[in-house]
Amino acid sequence: MVNLNAENVAAFREMRAGYLKAGQPPASTLVGVTSLVQPGLLLEVEVTAAVGRATARAAKPSAKAKAKKRRR
């Protein structure tokens, strides 16, 4: 974030809260910089997202898969 200060951080957190589940913010890091690659930019955001079923659930074999494995 360019011009990192308490006022700008508060504004960033307020705006971000509108897009996230209340009480469950993701892990994040906020770093202050003097400028970004394009003049006029104030914030750079990098996101990694998973779409669809939760990864933890997808990793567990389904009942159907377990039954198929037992038949072998």
N, C-alpha and C positions, 0 to 999 in steps of 0.2 A: 504494500500500500504506500502510495506517495503521500508525504506529509502525515505520517503516522503520529496521531496524538489522541488523547482521550475522547475528544468530541467526534473525530472521524471514526474511531473504533466503535463508539456507541451507535452512530448512524449505521455503520456496516452491520453490527449485530442485530439492530432492529430490523433492517431490511432482510437479512438472512433468515431471521426467525419466521418470517412470513412464508418461507418455502420449506421449512423443516418441521418434523413432528415435535410438538411441544414436549420438553423434558428429555428428549433423546437426540441431542445434537451429535453430528458425526465428529470424529477426531479431526482436528484441523490445526493449521499453523498460520499465523499472520506475521509477515515480515515487513519491516519498514524499509523503503528504498528512496533514493533521491529522485529517480525518474524511471520511466519504463521505455520500451523500444520506440513507441510513438508518442510524440508530445501531446499532452492533453489527456492521456490515459491515467487514471488514478488507481486502478486495481486490476490485477491479473488473477484469474481463477483457473485452477486445474482441477478436473473432476474425474473420478473413477466411479462408475455406477454399474450395478447389476440390475438387470431387468428380468422380471418373471419371478418364479418361485425362489424362496430363500435358498441360498447356497447350502446351508447346513441341512435342510430338508432334502435337497436334491442328492446329497452325498449318501443318505441312508437308503438302502435297498427297499423297494416296495414289498408288500406282502406277496404280490404276484411274482416278483423276481425271486423271493425267498422260496416260494413253493416250487418254482421251476428248477431252482438249484437243488432242492431236496430230491426231485424226481430223477436226477441224473445219476 
